[in-house]
Amino acid sequence: MLTVRGLEIAYGASQILFGVDLAVGAGEVVTLIGRNGMGKTTTVKSILGLTPIRAGTIVFDGRPIHGLPSYRIAQAGIGLVPEGRHVFPNLTVRENLLATAARRAGDTWTYERILALFPNLAERADTYGSLLSGGEQQMLAIGRALMTNPRLLILDEATEGLAPLIRAEIWRCLDGLKARGLAILVIDKNLAALTRLADRHHVIEKGRIVWRGDSAALRADEEVRRRYLGV
C-alpha cells in the first residue's frame, strides 16, 4: 500500500534522512522505531507532504504522492495522528471530529462510531479541545484521523506521556483497528506492545534504516535492541 524508496531529506545544509526505505502492505501494522532525533518524525512528515524531499520516491496505492500538497495526500487516504496531538483547542470534541469527516465507499467511520470507540469522548462532546486531559486529547486526535476514513493510519508517539490506563486504552484501540484490516504505521517507544501488535519493524539510526524484520526476530536480537533502542 505504501512504499518509500531512497528517501533523502535535508534542512538547508543539514541532511536528516539518507536513503530510507520502508513499506506497509494492506492490512499490515508496521513500525518505525529508534531513539529520539533519528529521523522518525521527519520520515512521517515527508510521507504526508509536510517536508519536501531531496531524493527518493513515495508511492501510495500504486500512485506517486511525493510532491503533492498535504491535503491531496490526506484525500488519497492517509490519516495522521501527529506527535503532540494538536487538537483544535477552540473547537469542541464534536467540532474537532466533524471538521475532518470524509466520506469513502464501504465501511466508514462516523461521529457515532468514534464515540462508541472512545466512550470518554461522548461524555465530553461539548467540551473545548483545550480543556481536555492529555489522554482525552489523544483519543480525540485518533478519532479525528479516523474521521477522514483513511486506508493507512500513521501514529507518531500516540502513547507518549500518558497514564498507564490511557496507554492501555490506546493499544486496545489499535488492536481493534488491526482486526478491522486497517493498515497502520506506528512510531512508539513501547517495545513490548509493538512486538505484540506489529507484523514488521524498521529500526532507524541517524537517518538510515539499520535493521528490519518481524517481531520474533526483534525479540530474539538483543544486540539490536541494546544498540539502537536502548532496551
N, C-alpha and C positions, 0 to 999 in steps of 0.2 A: 504493500500500500504506500509506504513512504521509503524512498531510497535517497540517501545522501552520499555523494561520492566526491572525494578530493576537496573537501570544503576548506577554504582558507579565508580567514578574517583578519583584518588589521585596523587598528585605530591610529591613524596617522602613520608614524614610522614604526609603531609597536605592533608586531604580528602576534595574534592571540591564538588562532587555530592553524594547524599545519596538516592539511590533507586528511581531515576527519571523514571516515566512512561509517555509516550506520544504516540499519534498515529495520522497518517494522512491518510485519505481514498482517494481513487481515485477521482480526480476532486475537492477535498476539498482545501480550504485555511484555514490554522491553524496557530495560533501564539504561540510563546514562549516569554513571556513578564515579566519584573521585573526591579528593579533598577540595576545600574551598579555593577559588581562584584558578581552577584548572581549565575553565572554558565551557562548563556545562550550560550556564545561562546564556552565554554568547551563542552557543550552538542553537539553543531554543529560539533566541531572538532572530537568528538568521533564517530558520525554518519558517517563522511567522512573517518574514519580510520587514522586521523592525531594525535589522542591521544589514547594510549592503555587504555583499560578498566580494572578495578579491578574485577567487577562482573556485571552480567546482560546479557541481550540479545538484539540484534538489528537485526530485520528481515525486509527485503525489498522484496516485491512481493512474500512472502512465503518462502524466502531463507535467512538463517542466513548470515549476512555480517560482524559481528564483528570478528576481527582477519584478515580480508582480507586487502591487501595493498590498499592504497587510489586510485590508478589508476584502480584497478579492481572494486571498488565501483563506480567510475565515469563511467566506461564502462557498469555497470549494469543499469545505467540510472538516477543517482543523479547528478544534477548540482549545483554548489555553486557560489553565489555572495558574496565574503568574505568581512568582515569588513575592511575598509581601501582601498577597490577597488583592489589594487595590479595588475594593468595592467602591461604588459611588457613595460618598459619605452623606450627601444631601438628598439622596433618594431613599425611599422606604424599601424594605425587603421585597414587597410586591413589585415596586417600580424597578428595582435592580434586575429582577428576573424577567419582567416583561420587556425591558429595554433591549434585551439581546435575543428575544424569541425569534426563531426562524422555522418555517415550515419545510419539511422534506417528506418525500414519499416513504411509506412504510410505517414501522413502529416508531412513533416520535415522542419526545419528551414534552410535557405540557406543564403549566404552572401547578396544577393539581398533583401531578406525579412527582414533581420536585418536593412539594410539601409532604407527600407521603414518604418520600425517601428520607427527608430530614424533618421529622415532626417538630423539632425545636423552632424551626423557621415559621411553621404555621402559627405558633403562639406569638411570633414577633412580626407578623406580616405588615403591620403599620408602623414599625419602628425604623427610624433612620439608620443607615449603614454605620454612621459614626458612633452610634450608641450601642452597638452590638459588642458582645465579648469577642475575644480573638477566635475562639472556637466557632462561634456563630458566624463570624465574618468568613472563616474558611469554608464552612458549609455553604454559605451564600456564594462564594467565589466558584465553588464546584457546581452548584446549581445553575449559576449564571452561564457557565461554559456549556453545561448540558442543554440549556435552553436554546443554544444555537444548533442543537441536534447534530453534533459532529460525527464524523465517521472515524476520526482519530482524535483522542483526547490527550493533551500534554499537560502534565502536572509538575511544576517546578517547586520543590520543597514544600509540599502541601501539608506536612505534619510538623514542620519546624516550629518550636516554641509553644506547642500545645500541651495541655494537660494529658496524662496517660489515658483517661477515659475518652477524651475527644479524639486522640490519636487512634484508639481502638475503633471508634465510630467511623473515622475516615477509611481505615483499612477494611472495615466491613463493607462500606460503600463500594470500594474498589473491587472487592471480591464479587459483589453483585454485578458490577459493570462488566467485569470479565466474563461472568456467567452468561450475560446477555450478548456476548460476542463483540463488544466494543474494543477496537484497537487502542492501546494505551502506551504512551511513552512517559516513564516516571523518572524524576530526579528526586532522590531522598537519601538520607543517611542511615535509615533503619535497615541494616543488612538482613536481620532475621526475618523481618516482614517481607522484604523484597525477594529473598530467595524462596520464600514460601509462595509468593504471588506470581512472580515473573517467569516467563519462559526463557528469556535470554538476557544477557547483561553485556554492556560495553563499559570498560573502565578507561577513563581519560586522565592523562597526566601531562601537564604543561602543553595543552592544546593538541595532543596526539592520542589516538586510541591505542592503548598498550596491551590490552587483553580483551578477549571476547569469548563467551561460552555460556553454557546453560547453568542452572542453579546447582546441580550436583557437582559440576566441575568447579564452580566458585567456592562451594563449601569445602571441597577437598583440597583446594590450593591455598594453604596457609601463607605461603610466601607472597602471593598476590595480595591477599587481604592485609598482611602486615606492611608491605612495601608501599602500596598505593592507596589503601583505605584506612590505615591506622587502626586496624581491628586485631 
